[in-house]
Amino acid sequence: MLNYNDLIGLMATLYILVFALLVITKSNRTSKVKRIDNEFLKILTLSIKEGSIESLADLYNIYDGLLPVSRSEISEESHRKYLRRMLNKVSVELRLRVEDREEFMVMQGRIKYFISLIDQVSPFDSLPEVERNLLNDLQYYVTKKEDNGALRKIDEISSAIIIRNEQLKKAHNINFITVPLSIVSLIVTVYFGIISINN
C-alpha cells in the first residue's frame, strides 16, 4: 500500500507527465501551422513579385495546395480572414525588402487589388459578429435607399460601439487588478513551496 508521501510523489509525476504531453502536442501543432504559414508567405511573396497571380482563384489554388485539410472543412469566412492577413504580411515584407519604389508600388497595387476582391465578397469579415451584422444591414438599407432603416442601423451601431467601449474599459480595469494579484500569488506559492521543501 502506498503511503501519503509516495501517493503525492506519484500524483506530482503524473501531473508533470500530462503537462509535458500537452505542451509537446501544442508545440507540434503550433510549429506545423507556422511552417505552413511561412511556406504560404514565401510562395505568395514570390508570386506577387513575379505577377503570376492574376485572380482570386489563383490565390485560393496556392492556399489549397498547402492546406493540410480540405477547404470545405473550414468556414469561408476563416479563409478570407487568413488570406487577407497573409496579404497584409506580404505587403509589410515587401516594404522592408524591395528598394525600388516603382517596383514596390506595382506589387503593392497587386496586393491591394486582391484585398479589395476579398473585401467585395464580405467587406466586414474582420469585425466582431454584432458589428459586422449591423454594418451589413446598414449597407443593405443604403443600397435600397431606405433612409429610415439606415438611420435605425446607425443608432444601433452607435449603441454597439458604446457597449464595446464599456467592455474594453471593464476588461482593462480587471486586468489592472488581476495581473499584480497573480504575480503576488505566484511569489507566495513559490515561497511556501520552498518552505515546505526545507521542512
C-alpha positions as CSV (number, residue, x, y, z in Angstrom):
1,M,0.0,0.0,0.0
2,L,1.2,3.5,-0.9
3,N,1.9,5.9,2.0
4,Y,0.9,9.5,1.8
5,N,4.3,10.8,0.5
6,D,4.5,8.1,-2.2
7,L,1.0,9.0,-3.3
8,I,1.8,12.7,-3.5
9,G,5.0,11.9,-5.5
10,L,3.1,9.7,-7.9
11,M,0.4,12.4,-8.4
12,A,3.1,15.0,-9.0
13,T,4.8,12.8,-11.5
14,L,1.6,12.1,-13.4
15,Y,0.7,15.8,-13.4
16,I,4.2,16.7,-14.8
17,L,3.9,13.9,-17.5
18,V,0.4,15.1,-18.6
19,F,1.5,18.7,-18.6
20,A,4.6,17.8,-20.7
21,L,2.5,15.8,-23.1
22,L,0.1,18.8,-23.6
23,V,3.0,21.2,-24.1
24,I,4.6,18.9,-26.7
25,T,1.3,18.4,-28.5
26,K,0.6,22.1,-28.6
27,S,4.1,22.9,-29.7
28,N,3.9,20.3,-32.6
29,R,0.6,21.8,-33.8
30,T,1.9,25.3,-33.5
31,S,5.1,24.6,-35.4
32,K,3.1,22.8,-38.2
33,V,0.9,25.9,-38.5
34,K,3.9,28.2,-38.5
35,R,5.6,26.1,-41.2
36,I,2.5,26.2,-43.4
37,D,2.2,30.0,-42.8
38,N,5.8,30.6,-43.7
39,E,5.7,28.4,-46.8
40,F,2.5,30.2,-47.9
41,L,4.0,33.6,-47.2
42,K,7.2,32.7,-49.2
43,I,5.2,31.4,-52.2
44,L,2.7,34.3,-52.1
45,T,5.5,36.9,-51.9
46,L,7.3,35.3,-54.8
47,S,4.1,35.0,-56.9
48,I,3.2,38.7,-56.2
49,K,6.8,39.7,-57.2
50,E,6.6,37.7,-60.4
51,G,3.0,38.8,-61.1
52,S,1.9,35.1,-61.6
53,I,-1.3,35.5,-59.5
54,E,-4.0,37.0,-61.7
55,S,-7.2,36.2,-59.9
56,L,-8.6,35.2,-56.5
57,A,-8.8,31.6,-57.9
58,D,-5.0,31.6,-58.3
59,L,-4.7,32.7,-54.7
60,Y,-7.0,30.0,-53.5
61,N,-5.2,27.4,-55.5
62,I,-1.9,28.2,-53.8
63,Y,-3.7,28.2,-50.4
64,D,-5.4,24.8,-51.2
65,G,-2.1,23.3,-52.2
66,L,-0.6,24.0,-48.8
67,L,-3.6,23.4,-46.6
68,P,-3.4,20.1,-44.7
69,V,-7.2,19.7,-44.7
70,S,-9.9,20.2,-47.2
71,R,-11.1,23.8,-47.6
72,S,-14.7,22.6,-47.1
73,E,-13.8,21.7,-43.5
74,I,-13.1,25.3,-42.7
75,S,-15.5,28.2,-42.9
76,E,-15.3,30.5,-45.9
77,E,-15.0,33.5,-43.5
78,S,-11.9,31.9,-42.0
79,H,-10.3,31.5,-45.4
80,R,-10.9,35.2,-46.3
81,K,-9.5,36.4,-43.0
82,Y,-6.4,34.2,-43.4
83,L,-5.8,35.3,-47.0
84,R,-6.3,39.0,-46.0
85,R,-3.9,38.6,-43.1
86,M,-1.3,36.9,-45.3
87,L,-1.6,39.6,-48.0
88,N,-1.0,42.2,-45.4
89,K,2.1,40.3,-44.2
90,V,3.4,40.2,-47.8
91,S,2.8,43.9,-48.0
92,V,5.0,44.5,-44.9
93,E,7.6,42.0,-46.1
94,L,7.9,43.7,-49.5
95,R,8.0,47.2,-47.9
96,L,11.1,46.0,-45.9
97,R,12.9,44.2,-48.8
98,V,12.1,46.0,-52.1
99,E,14.3,49.0,-52.6
100,D,13.0,50.2,-56.0
101,R,9.9,52.4,-55.2
102,E,8.3,51.8,-58.6
103,E,8.6,48.1,-58.3
104,F,7.2,48.2,-54.8
105,M,4.2,50.3,-55.9
106,V,3.4,47.8,-58.7
107,M,3.4,44.9,-56.2
108,Q,1.5,47.0,-53.6
109,G,-1.1,47.6,-56.2
110,R,-1.5,43.9,-56.8
111,I,-1.9,43.3,-53.1
112,K,-4.5,46.0,-52.7
113,Y,-6.3,44.6,-55.7
114,F,-6.6,41.1,-54.1
115,I,-7.6,42.5,-50.8
116,S,-10.3,44.5,-52.5
117,L,-11.5,41.3,-54.2
118,I,-11.7,39.6,-50.8
119,D,-13.4,42.6,-49.3
120,Q,-16.0,42.6,-52.1
121,V,-17.2,39.2,-51.0
122,S,-17.7,40.2,-47.4
123,P,-16.3,43.7,-46.6
124,F,-16.8,43.4,-42.8
125,D,-15.3,40.0,-42.1
126,S,-12.6,41.3,-39.8
127,L,-15.2,42.8,-37.4
128,P,-16.9,41.1,-34.4
129,E,-20.2,39.4,-35.3
130,V,-22.5,42.1,-33.9
131,E,-20.8,45.0,-35.6
132,R,-20.4,43.0,-38.9
133,N,-24.2,42.2,-39.0
134,L,-25.1,45.8,-38.2
135,L,-22.9,47.1,-41.0
136,N,-24.2,44.5,-43.5
137,D,-27.7,45.6,-42.6
138,L,-26.7,49.3,-43.0
139,Q,-25.2,48.6,-46.4
140,Y,-28.4,46.8,-47.5
141,Y,-30.6,49.7,-46.4
142,V,-28.3,52.3,-48.1
143,T,-28.3,50.4,-51.4
144,K,-32.1,50.0,-51.2
145,K,-32.3,53.8,-50.4
146,E,-34.3,53.1,-47.2
147,D,-33.4,56.1,-45.1
148,N,-35.4,55.1,-42.0
149,G,-33.8,51.7,-41.8
150,A,-30.4,53.1,-42.4
151,L,-30.8,55.7,-39.6
152,R,-32.1,53.0,-37.3
153,K,-29.0,50.9,-38.0
154,I,-26.7,53.9,-37.4
155,D,-28.3,54.3,-34.0
156,E,-27.7,50.6,-33.3
157,I,-24.1,50.8,-34.4
158,S,-23.6,53.8,-32.1
159,S,-25.0,51.7,-29.2
160,A,-22.8,48.7,-30.2
161,I,-19.7,51.0,-30.1
162,I,-20.6,52.4,-26.7
163,I,-21.2,48.9,-25.3
164,R,-17.9,47.6,-26.8
165,N,-16.0,50.6,-25.3
166,E,-17.5,49.9,-21.9
167,Q,-16.5,46.2,-22.2
168,L,-12.9,47.3,-23.1
169,K,-12.8,49.6,-20.1
170,K,-14.1,46.9,-17.8
171,A,-11.5,44.4,-19.2
172,H,-8.7,47.0,-18.7
173,N,-9.8,47.6,-15.1
174,I,-10.0,43.8,-14.4
175,N,-6.5,43.3,-15.9
176,F,-5.2,46.2,-13.9
177,I,-6.2,44.4,-10.7
178,T,-5.6,40.7,-11.7
179,V,-2.1,40.9,-13.1
180,P,-0.5,42.2,-9.9
181,L,-2.6,39.9,-7.9
182,S,-1.5,36.9,-9.9
183,I,2.2,37.9,-9.5
184,V,1.8,38.2,-5.8
185,S,0.1,34.8,-5.7
186,L,2.9,33.2,-7.7
187,I,5.5,34.7,-5.3
188,V,3.6,33.5,-2.3
189,T,3.2,30.0,-3.8
190,V,6.9,29.7,-4.6
191,Y,7.8,31.0,-1.1
192,F,5.5,28.4,0.6
193,G,6.8,25.7,-1.8
194,I,10.4,26.4,-0.8
195,I,9.4,26.4,2.9
196,S,7.7,23.0,2.5
197,I,10.7,21.5,0.8
198,N,13.0,22.7,3.6
199,N,10.8,21.0,6.2
